[in-house]
Amino acid sequence: MTRHIVLLRHGPTDWNAEKRLQGRTDTALSEAGRQQFGGRRIPAAYRGWTWYASPLRRTQETAALLGLQATAEPALIEMNWGAYEGSTLEELHAKYGAAFAAYEALGLDLQPPGGESPRQVQQRLLPWLRNLPGNAGAVTHKGVIRAILALAFDWPMLGKPPVRLDWRCLQEFSITEDGRPVLAAANVPLE
């Protein structure tokens, strides 16, 4: 039986507007975030699926605005940005210069001090994906969705992504027997 998962990024927060790395900081949706999802619905094809959300408030609020009964799932929490959390990329480039640019070139293995790498995010997601009992949806984070996209395309997270994702839309993946994702449909709009 082929299983599918559809992923949705949470609505915007004030930190998103400021381009700050949020990571595990438990920020709430901004007014713009609440407006983006207020009155919207998941397409009918996905409504009967089991829904999950990261335990962070911004995903829980997004799920509630969409009328989803989402179970909190720790595997879906955002990448831990450690010492970089709360900073902008501009601030990090100004502070660390060429050293930070070299660090970014690590792609999947970029691991902030005290944080985790995208590869480690993939490693925590794979067991969860393997054990999904059926079709599921998840309200999660950009870092989690990018880690799954990287798995689907063997993308080292260097250069442009293999597919341009609209973060206001759903991203659907089929799940192979070994738990690896395969992109099934990108940028499915909400109703």
ROSE-4610 file (N, C-alpha, C; in Angstrom, 1 decimal, always signed):
// ROSE-4610
residu = [M/M/M/T/T/T/R/R/R/H/H/H/I/I/I/V/V/V/L/L/L/L/L/L/R/R/R/H/H/H/G/G/G/P/P/P/T/T/T/D/D/D/W/W/W/N/N/N/A/A/A/E/E/E/K/K/K/R/R/R/L/L/L/Q/Q/Q/G/G/G/R/R/R/T/T/T/D/D/D/T/T/T/A/A/A/L/L/L/S/S/S/E/E/E/A/A/A/G/G/G/R/R/R/Q/Q/Q/Q/Q/Q/F/F/F/G/G/G/G/G/G/R/R/R/R/R/R/I/I/I/P/P/P/A/A/A/A/A/A/Y/Y/Y/R/R/R/G/G/G/W/W/W/T/T/T/W/W/W/Y/Y/Y/A/A/A/S/S/S/P/P/P/L/L/L/R/R/R/R/R/R/T/T/T/Q/Q/Q/E/E/E/T/T/T/A/A/A/A/A/A/L/L/L/L/L/L/G/G/G/L/L/L/Q/Q/Q/A/A/A/T/T/T/A/A/A/E/E/E/P/P/P/A/A/A/L/L/L/I/I/I/E/E/E/M/M/M/N/N/N/W/W/W/G/G/G/A/A/A/Y/Y/Y/E/E/E/G/G/G/S/S/S/T/T/T/L/L/L/E/E/E/E/E/E/L/L/L/H/H/H/A/A/A/K/K/K/Y/Y/Y/G/G/G/A/A/A/A/A/A/F/F/F/A/A/A/A/A/A/Y/Y/Y/E/E/E/A/A/A/L/L/L/G/G/G/L/L/L/D/D/D/L/L/L/Q/Q/Q/P/P/P/P/P/P/G/G/G/G/G/G/E/E/E/S/S/S/P/P/P/R/R/R/Q/Q/Q/V/V/V/Q/Q/Q/Q/Q/Q/R/R/R/L/L/L/L/L/L/P/P/P/W/W/W/L/L/L/R/R/R/N/N/N/L/L/L/P/P/P/G/G/G/N/N/N/A/A/A/G/G/G/A/A/A/V/V/V/T/T/T/H/H/H/K/K/K/G/G/G/V/V/V/I/I/I/R/R/R/A/A/A/I/I/I/L/L/L/A/A/A/L/L/L/A/A/A/F/F/F/D/D/D/W/W/W/P/P/P/M/M/M/L/L/L/G/G/G/K/K/K/P/P/P/P/P/P/V/V/V/R/R/R/L/L/L/D/D/D/W/W/W/R/R/R/C/C/C/L/L/L/Q/Q/Q/E/E/E/F/F/F/S/S/S/I/I/I/T/T/T/E/E/E/D/D/D/G/G/G/R/R/R/P/P/P/V/V/V/L/L/L/A/A/A/A/A/A/A/A/A/N/N/N/V/V/V/P/P/P/L/L/L/E/E/E]
num = [1/1/1/2/2/2/3/3/3/4/4/4/5/5/5/6/6/6/7/7/7/8/8/8/9/9/9/10/10/10/11/11/11/12/12/12/13/13/13/14/14/14/15/15/15/16/16/16/17/17/17/18/18/18/19/19/19/20/20/20/21/21/21/22/22/22/23/23/23/24/24/24/25/25/25/26/26/26/27/27/27/28/28/28/29/29/29/30/30/30/31/31/31/32/32/32/33/33/33/34/34/34/35/35/35/36/36/36/37/37/37/38/38/38/39/39/39/40/40/40/41/41/41/42/42/42/43/43/43/44/44/44/45/45/45/46/46/46/47/47/47/48/48/48/49/49/49/50/50/50/51/51/51/52/52/52/53/53/53/54/54/54/55/55/55/56/56/56/57/57/57/58/58/58/59/59/59/60/60/60/61/61/61/62/62/62/63/63/63/64/64/64/65/65/65/66/66/66/67/67/67/68/68/68/69/69/69/70/70/70/71/71/71/72/72/72/73/73/73/74/74/74/75/75/75/76/76/76/77/77/77/78/78/78/79/79/79/80/80/80/81/81/81/82/82/82/83/83/83/84/84/84/85/85/85/86/86/86/87/87/87/88/88/88/89/89/89/90/90/90/91/91/91/92/92/92/93/93/93/94/94/94/95/95/95/96/96/96/97/97/97/98/98/98/99/99/99/100/100/100/101/101/101/102/102/102/103/103/103/104/104/104/105/105/105/106/106/106/107/107/107/108/108/108/109/109/109/110/110/110/111/111/111/112/112/112/113/113/113/114/114/114/115/115/115/116/116/116/117/117/117/118/118/118/119/119/119/120/120/120/121/121/121/122/122/122/123/123/123/124/124/124/125/125/125/126/126/126/127/127/127/128/128/128/129/129/129/130/130/130/131/131/131/132/132/132/133/133/133/134/134/134/135/135/135/136/136/136/137/137/137/138/138/138/139/139/139/140/140/140/141/141/141/142/142/142/143/143/143/144/144/144/145/145/145/146/146/146/147/147/147/148/148/148/149/149/149/150/150/150/151/151/151/152/152/152/153/153/153/154/154/154/155/155/155/156/156/156/157/157/157/158/158/158/159/159/159/160/160/160/161/161/161/162/162/162/163/163/163/164/164/164/165/165/165/166/166/166/167/167/167/168/168/168/169/169/169/170/170/170/171/171/171/172/172/172/173/173/173/174/174/174/175/175/175/176/176/176/177/177/177/178/178/178/179/179/179/180/180/180/181/181/181/182/182/182/183/183/183/184/184/184/185/185/185/186/186/186/187/187/187/188/188/188/189/189/189/190/190/190/191/191/191]
x = [+0.8/+0.0/+0.9/+0.7/+1.4/+0.8/+1.6/+1.2/+1.6/+0.9/+1.2/+1.2/+2.0/+2.0/+1.9/+1.1/+1.0/+1.5/+2.3/+3.0/+2.6/+2.4/+2.1/+2.9/+3.5/+4.3/+3.3/+3.6/+2.8/+2.7/+1.8/+1.6/+2.7/+2.9/+4.0/+3.9/+5.1/+5.2/+5.9/+6.0/+6.8/+8.2/+8.8/+10.2/+10.4/+9.4/+9.5/+9.6/+8.7/+8.8/+10.1/+10.8/+12.1/+13.2/+12.9/+13.9/+14.8/+14.2/+15.0/+14.9/+16.0/+15.9/+15.2/+14.0/+13.2/+13.6/+13.8/+14.1/+13.1/+13.6/+12.7/+12.1/+12.4/+11.7/+10.3/+9.5/+8.0/+7.2/+7.4/+6.7/+5.3/+4.4/+3.0/+2.9/+1.8/+1.5/+1.3/+1.8/+1.5/+0.1/-0.4/-1.7/-1.8/-0.7/-0.7/-0.8/-0.2/-0.3/-1.7/-2.3/-3.7/-4.6/-4.4/-5.2/-5.0/-3.7/-3.4/-4.2/-4.4/-5.1/-6.5/-7.0/-8.3/-9.3/-10.3/-11.3/-10.9/-9.6/-9.1/-9.4/-9.4/-9.6/-8.6/-8.4/-7.6/-8.5/-7.9/-8.7/-9.4/-10.6/-11.4/-10.6/-9.8/-9.0/-8.2/-7.8/-7.0/-7.7/-8.9/-9.6/-9.8/-9.9/-10.1/-8.8/-7.7/-6.4/-6.1/-5.2/-4.8/-3.8/-4.0/-3.2/-2.4/-1.2/-0.2/+0.3/+0.9/+1.6/+2.8/+3.7/+4.8/+4.3/+5.0/+4.4/+4.5/+5.2/+5.4/+4.1/+3.9/+2.6/+2.2/+3.2/+2.8/+2.2/+2.6/+2.0/+0.6/+0.6/-0.7/-1.8/-1.4/-2.4/-2.8/-1.9/-2.2/-3.2/-2.9/-3.8/-5.2/-5.3/-6.6/-7.3/-6.6/-7.3/-7.9/-7.3/-7.7/-8.8/-9.1/-10.1/-9.6/-8.3/-7.7/-7.6/-7.9/-7.6/-6.3/-5.2/-3.8/-3.2/-2.6/-1.9/-0.5/+0.0/+1.4/+2.4/+3.3/+4.3/+5.7/+6.5/+7.8/+8.8/+8.6/+9.5/+9.4/+8.3/+8.0/+8.5/+9.1/+9.6/+10.7/+10.8/+11.7/+13.2/+14.1/+15.5/+16.0/+16.8/+17.4/+18.5/+18.4/+19.4/+20.4/+20.3/+21.3/+21.6/+22.9/+23.5/+23.0/+22.6/+22.1/+20.7/+19.9/+18.5/+18.3/+17.3/+17.0/+17.8/+18.8/+19.6/+19.1/+19.4/+19.2/+20.4/+20.3/+21.4/+22.4/+21.8/+22.6/+23.4/+22.9/+23.6/+24.7/+24.5/+25.5/+26.6/+26.3/+27.3/+28.2/+27.5/+28.3/+29.2/+28.7/+29.5/+30.6/+30.4/+31.4/+32.1/+31.5/+32.2/+32.3/+33.5/+33.8/+33.7/+33.9/+33.8/+32.3/+31.4/+29.9/+29.6/+30.1/+29.8/+30.4/+31.5/+32.1/+31.2/+30.7/+29.8/+28.5/+28.0/+26.8/+27.0/+28.2/+28.6/+28.6/+28.3/+28.2/+26.9/+25.9/+24.6/+24.0/+23.7/+23.1/+23.8/+25.1/+25.8/+26.1/+25.5/+25.6/+24.9/+25.7/+25.2/+25.6/+24.7/+25.0/+25.5/+26.3/+26.8/+25.6/+25.5/+24.4/+23.1/+23.2/+22.0/+22.1/+21.3/+21.3/+21.4/+21.9/+22.1/+20.8/+20.6/+19.5/+19.5/+20.8/+20.9/+20.4/+20.6/+20.1/+18.6/+18.0/+16.5/+16.0/+16.7/+16.2/+16.3/+17.3/+17.5/+16.4/+15.9/+14.8/+13.4/+13.3/+12.1/+11.9/+12.9/+12.8/+12.1/+12.4/+11.6/+10.1/+9.8/+8.4/+7.7/+8.4/+7.8/+7.6/+8.6/+8.5/+7.3/+7.0/+5.9/+4.5/+4.4/+3.0/+2.1/+1.0/+0.1/-0.8/-0.9/-1.6/-1.4/-2.3/-2.1/-2.2/-1.4/-1.3/-1.0/-1.4/-1.0/-0.3/+0.5/+1.3/+1.5/+1.2/+1.6/+2.9/+3.9/+5.2/+6.0/+7.3/+8.2/+8.9/+9.4/+10.2/+11.4/+12.1/+13.3/+13.0/+11.9/+11.4/+11.0/+10.3/+9.8/+11.1/+12.0/+13.2/+14.0/+14.1/+14.8/+14.2/+12.8/+12.1/+12.3/+12.3/+12.5/+13.9/+14.9/+16.3/+16.4/+15.6/+15.6/+15.0/+13.9/+13.2/+14.1/+14.9/+15.7/+17.2/+17.6/+19.1/+19.8/+19.1/+19.6/+20.5/+21.8/+22.7/+22.4/+21.3/+21.0/+22.0/+22.5/+23.5/+22.8/+22.9/+22.3/+20.8/+20.2/+18.7/+18.1/+16.9/+16.2/+15.8/+15.6/+15.1/+13.7/+12.9/+11.6/+11.3/+10.7/+10.4/+9.0/+9.1/+7.9/+7.2/+5.9/+5.1/+4.7/+5.2/+5.1/+3.6/+2.7/+1.3/+0.5/+1.2/+0.5/+0.9/+0.2/+0.5/+1.6/+2.4/+3.4/+3.1/+2.8/+2.5/+3.6/+3.9/+4.9/+4.3/+4.7/+4.4/+5.6/+5.3/+6.4/+6.7/+7.9/+8.3/+8.3/+8.5/+8.5/+9.6/+10.7/+11.8/+11.7/+10.5/+10.2/+10.7/+11.3/+11.8/+10.7/+10.7/+9.7/+10.0/+8.9/+9.0/+7.9/+8.4/+7.4/+6.3/+5.1/+3.9/+3.2/+3.1/+2.5/+3.0/+3.5/+4.0/+3.0/+2.9/+2.2/+0.7/+0.1/-1.4/-2.0/-2.9/-3.5/-4.5/-4.6/-5.7/-7.0/-8.1/-9.4/-9.8]
y = [-1.2/+0.0/+1.2/+2.1/+3.4/+4.4/+4.9/+5.9/+7.3/+8.3/+9.7/+10.6/+11.6/+12.7/+14.0/+14.8/+16.2/+17.1/+18.1/+19.0/+20.4/+21.1/+22.6/+23.3/+24.4/+25.2/+26.1/+26.4/+27.3/+28.6/+29.4/+30.8/+31.7/+32.9/+33.8/+34.3/+34.5/+35.1/+36.5/+37.2/+38.5/+38.2/+37.1/+36.7/+36.4/+35.8/+35.5/+36.9/+37.8/+39.1/+39.8/+39.6/+40.2/+39.3/+38.1/+37.2/+36.6/+36.4/+35.8/+34.3/+33.6/+32.1/+31.8/+31.1/+30.9/+29.6/+28.5/+27.3/+26.8/+26.5/+26.0/+27.1/+28.4/+29.5/+29.4/+29.4/+29.2/+30.4/+31.0/+32.2/+31.9/+32.9/+32.8/+33.3/+33.0/+33.6/+35.1/+35.9/+37.3/+37.5/+38.7/+39.1/+38.6/+38.9/+38.5/+36.9/+36.2/+34.8/+34.3/+34.9/+34.5/+34.8/+36.0/+36.3/+35.4/+34.9/+34.1/+32.8/+32.2/+30.9/+31.0/+32.2/+32.3/+32.2/+31.3/+31.1/+30.2/+29.6/+28.7/+27.2/+26.3/+24.9/+24.1/+22.9/+21.9/+21.3/+21.0/+20.5/+19.2/+18.9/+17.8/+16.5/+16.3/+15.0/+14.7/+15.7/+15.4/+15.5/+15.8/+16.1/+14.8/+13.7/+12.4/+11.8/+12.4/+11.9/+12.2/+11.5/+11.7/+12.9/+13.9/+15.1/+15.2/+15.8/+16.0/+17.4/+17.9/+19.2/+19.2/+20.0/+20.2/+20.7/+20.4/+20.9/+22.4/+23.1/+24.6/+25.3/+26.4/+27.2/+27.6/+28.1/+28.6/+27.5/+26.2/+25.2/+24.8/+24.8/+24.4/+25.5/+26.7/+27.8/+27.7/+27.4/+27.2/+26.1/+24.9/+23.8/+24.1/+24.8/+25.2/+26.1/+27.1/+28.0/+27.2/+26.1/+25.3/+24.3/+24.3/+23.4/+21.9/+21.8/+20.4/+20.0/+18.7/+18.1/+17.4/+18.2/+17.7/+17.2/+16.0/+15.5/+16.1/+16.5/+17.1/+15.9/+16.1/+15.1/+15.7/+15.3/+15.9/+15.8/+14.7/+14.6/+15.7/+16.4/+17.5/+18.9/+19.0/+20.2/+20.8/+22.1/+22.8/+22.4/+22.6/+22.4/+23.3/+22.8/+23.6/+24.4/+25.7/+26.6/+27.0/+26.4/+26.7/+28.1/+28.4/+29.8/+30.8/+30.3/+31.2/+31.7/+31.0/+31.3/+32.7/+33.4/+34.7/+35.7/+35.2/+36.1/+36.0/+37.0/+37.0/+36.5/+36.1/+35.6/+36.8/+38.0/+39.2/+39.5/+39.3/+39.5/+38.5/+37.3/+36.2/+36.4/+36.9/+37.2/+38.4/+39.4/+40.5/+40.1/+39.2/+38.8/+37.9/+36.9/+35.9/+36.0/+36.8/+37.0/+35.8/+35.6/+34.5/+33.1/+33.1/+31.9/+31.4/+32.3/+31.9/+31.4/+32.1/+31.7/+30.2/+29.9/+28.6/+27.6/+28.0/+27.2/+26.8/+27.9/+27.6/+26.6/+26.6/+25.7/+24.2/+24.0/+22.6/+21.9/+22.8/+22.2/+21.4/+20.1/+19.2/+19.0/+19.3/+19.2/+20.4/+21.5/+22.8/+22.5/+22.6/+22.4/+23.6/+24.5/+25.6/+25.1/+25.9/+25.6/+25.4/+24.2/+23.9/+23.5/+23.3/+23.0/+21.7/+21.5/+20.3/+20.7/+19.7/+19.9/+19.4/+19.9/+19.3/+17.8/+17.2/+15.8/+15.1/+15.8/+15.2/+15.3/+16.4/+16.5/+15.4/+15.0/+13.9/+12.6/+12.4/+11.2/+11.0/+12.1/+12.0/+11.9/+12.3/+12.2/+10.8/+10.2/+8.9/+7.8/+7.6/+6.6/+6.9/+8.2/+8.6/+8.3/+8.7/+8.5/+7.0/+6.2/+4.7/+4.1/+4.7/+4.1/+4.8/+5.6/+6.2/+5.1/+5.0/+3.8/+4.0/+5.2/+5.4/+6.9/+7.4/+8.7/+9.7/+10.7/+11.7/+13.1/+14.1/+15.5/+16.0/+17.0/+17.6/+19.1/+19.9/+21.3/+21.4/+21.9/+21.9/+23.1/+23.0/+24.1/+24.0/+25.2/+25.3/+24.3/+24.3/+23.5/+22.0/+21.6/+20.2/+19.8/+20.7/+20.4/+20.4/+21.3/+21.3/+20.0/+19.6/+18.3/+17.1/+17.1/+16.0/+16.2/+17.4/+17.6/+17.2/+17.4/+17.0/+15.5/+14.8/+13.3/+12.8/+13.5/+13.1/+13.2/+14.2/+14.4/+14.2/+13.6/+13.5/+14.8/+15.9/+17.3/+17.6/+18.0/+18.3/+19.6/+20.3/+21.6/+22.6/+22.5/+23.5/+24.0/+25.3/+25.9/+25.9/+26.1/+26.2/+24.9/+24.9/+23.6/+23.0/+21.7/+21.1/+21.5/+22.0/+22.4/+23.7/+24.7/+25.9/+25.7/+25.8/+25.5/+26.9/+26.9/+28.0/+27.6/+28.4/+28.1/+28.3/+28.8/+28.9/+27.7/+26.8/+25.6/+24.3/+23.3/+21.9/+21.3/+20.4/+19.7/+18.2/+17.4/+16.0/+15.1/+14.2/+13.2/+11.8/+10.8/+9.4/+8.9/+7.9/+7.3/+5.9/+5.6/+4.3/+3.3/+2.0/+1.0/+1.3/+1.9/+2.2/+3.5/+4.2/+5.5/+6.7/+6.5/+7.7/+8.4/+9.7/+10.5/+10.6/+10.7/+11.0/+12.0/+13.1/+14.2/+13.8/+13.9/+13.5/+14.7/+15.8/+17.0/+18.2/+19.2/+20.4/+21.6/+22.4/+23.7/+23.5/+22.5/+22.3/+23.4/+24.2/+25.4/+24.9/+25.7/+25.6/+26.1/+25.7/+26.2/+27.4]
z = [+0.0/+0.0/+0.0/-0.9/-1.0/+0.0/+0.8/+1.8/+1.3/+1.7/+1.3/+2.5/+2.4/+3.5/+2.7/+3.2/+2.7/+3.8/+3.4/+4.4/+4.1/+5.2/+5.1/+6.1/+5.7/+6.6/+7.4/+8.6/+9.5/+8.9/+9.3/+8.9/+9.4/+8.8/+9.2/+10.7/+11.2/+12.6/+12.4/+13.5/+13.4/+13.1/+13.6/+13.4/+11.9/+11.2/+9.8/+9.1/+9.4/+8.8/+9.0/+10.1/+10.4/+9.8/+9.2/+8.6/+9.7/+10.9/+12.0/+12.0/+12.3/+12.4/+13.7/+13.6/+14.7/+15.4/+14.6/+15.2/+16.3/+17.5/+18.5/+19.3/+19.1/+19.8/+19.5/+20.6/+20.4/+20.2/+19.0/+18.6/+18.1/+18.3/+17.9/+16.5/+15.8/+14.5/+14.6/+13.6/+13.6/+13.1/+13.1/+12.6/+11.1/+10.4/+9.0/+8.9/+9.8/+9.8/+10.1/+11.0/+11.3/+10.1/+9.5/+8.3/+7.1/+7.0/+5.8/+5.9/+7.1/+7.2/+7.7/+8.2/+8.6/+7.5/+7.6/+6.6/+5.5/+5.6/+4.6/+5.0/+4.1/+4.4/+3.6/+4.2/+3.5/+2.3/+1.2/+0.1/+0.5/+0.0/+0.4/+0.3/-0.6/-0.8/+0.4/+1.3/+2.4/+3.7/+3.8/+5.0/+5.9/+5.3/+6.1/+6.5/+6.2/+6.6/+8.1/+8.7/+10.0/+10.0/+10.9/+10.8/+12.1/+11.9/+12.9/+12.8/+13.9/+13.8/+14.8/+14.5/+15.4/+16.7/+17.8/+19.1/+19.3/+18.4/+18.6/+18.3/+19.0/+18.9/+17.5/+16.7/+15.4/+14.5/+14.7/+13.9/+14.5/+15.8/+16.4/+16.1/+16.1/+15.7/+14.3/+13.4/+12.0/+11.8/+12.4/+12.3/+12.8/+14.0/+14.5/+13.6/+13.0/+12.0/+10.8/+10.4/+9.3/+9.8/+11.1/+11.6/+11.7/+11.8/+11.9/+13.3/+13.6/+14.9/+14.8/+15.0/+14.7/+16.0/+16.0/+17.1/+17.1/+18.3/+18.4/+18.1/+17.2/+16.9/+17.0/+18.0/+18.3/+17.1/+16.2/+15.1/+14.1/+14.1/+13.2/+13.7/+14.8/+15.3/+14.4/+14.4/+13.5/+13.9/+12.9/+13.2/+14.3/+15.1/+16.2/+15.7/+15.7/+15.2/+16.3/+17.5/+18.5/+18.7/+18.7/+19.0/+17.9/+16.8/+15.7/+15.8/+16.7/+16.8/+17.2/+16.5/+16.8/+16.0/+15.3/+14.4/+13.0/+12.2/+10.7/+10.0/+8.8/+8.0/+7.8/+7.6/+7.5/+8.7/+9.9/+11.1/+11.3/+10.9/+11.0/+10.0/+8.8/+7.8/+8.3/+8.9/+9.4/+10.6/+11.4/+12.6/+12.3/+11.4/+11.1/+9.8/+8.9/+7.6/+6.7/+6.2/+5.3/+6.0/+7.3/+8.0/+8.0/+8.0/+8.0/+6.6/+5.6/+4.2/+4.0/+4.5/+4.4/+5.1/+6.2/+7.0/+6.3/+5.6/+4.8/+3.7/+3.2/+2.1/+2.5/+3.8/+4.3/+3.9/+3.5/+3.1/+4.1/+3.8/+4.7/+6.1/+6.1/+7.3/+8.1/+7.7/+8.4/+9.8/+10.9/+12.2/+13.1/+13.4/+14.3/+15.6/+16.3/+17.6/+18.6/+19.2/+20.1/+19.4/+18.0/+17.3/+16.5/+15.5/+14.7/+13.2/+12.4/+11.0/+10.3/+9.0/+8.3/+8.1/+8.0/+8.0/+9.3/+10.4/+11.7/+11.7/+11.1/+11.0/+10.2/+9.0/+8.2/+9.0/+9.8/+10.6/+11.7/+12.2/+13.2/+12.5/+11.2/+10.4/+9.8/+9.4/+8.7/+9.5/+10.8/+11.5/+11.6/+11.8/+11.8/+10.5/+9.4/+8.1/+7.8/+8.2/+8.0/+8.7/+9.9/+10.7/+10.6/+9.6/+9.4/+9.0/+9.7/+9.5/+8.2/+7.7/+6.5/+6.0/+5.2/+4.7/+5.8/+5.8/+6.8/+6.3/+7.1/+6.8/+8.0/+7.8/+8.9/+8.7/+9.7/+9.7/+10.4/+9.7/+10.3/+9.9/+9.6/+9.4/+8.1/+7.7/+6.4/+6.5/+7.6/+7.7/+7.6/+8.1/+8.1/+6.6/+6.0/+4.6/+3.7/+3.9/+3.1/+3.3/+4.5/+4.8/+4.1/+4.0/+3.3/+1.8/+1.3/-0.1/-0.5/+0.4/+0.1/+0.1/+1.0/+0.9/-0.4/-0.8/-2.0/-3.3/-3.3/-4.5/-4.3/-3.2/-2.9/-3.1/-2.7/-2.8/-1.6/-1.8/-0.7/+0.0/-0.4/+0.2/-0.2/-1.4/-1.9/-3.2/-3.4/-4.6/-4.5/-5.6/-5.7/-5.4/-4.7/-4.5/-5.8/-5.9/-7.1/-7.6/-6.6/-6.9/-6.1/-6.7/-6.0/-5.3/-4.0/-3.2/-2.8/-2.9/-2.4/-1.0/+0.0/+1.4/+1.9/+1.1/+1.4/+1.0/+0.3/-0.3/+0.4/+0.0/+0.5/-0.4/+0.1/-0.6/-0.3/-1.4/-1.2/-1.6/-0.7/-1.0/-0.8/-1.7/-1.4/-0.6/+0.2/+1.0/+0.6/+0.3/-0.1/+1.1/+0.8/+1.9/+2.9/+2.5/+3.4/+4.1/+3.8/+4.5/+3.7/+2.6/+1.8/+1.1/+1.1/+0.4/-1.1/-1.9/-3.3/-3.6/-4.2/-4.4/-5.4/-4.9/-5.7/-6.3/-5.5/-6.0/-5.2/-5.9/-5.3/-5.4/-4.4/-4.4/-4.6/-3.9/-3.9/-3.1/-3.7/-3.0/-2.0/-0.9/+0.0/-0.6/+0.0/-0.4/+0.4]
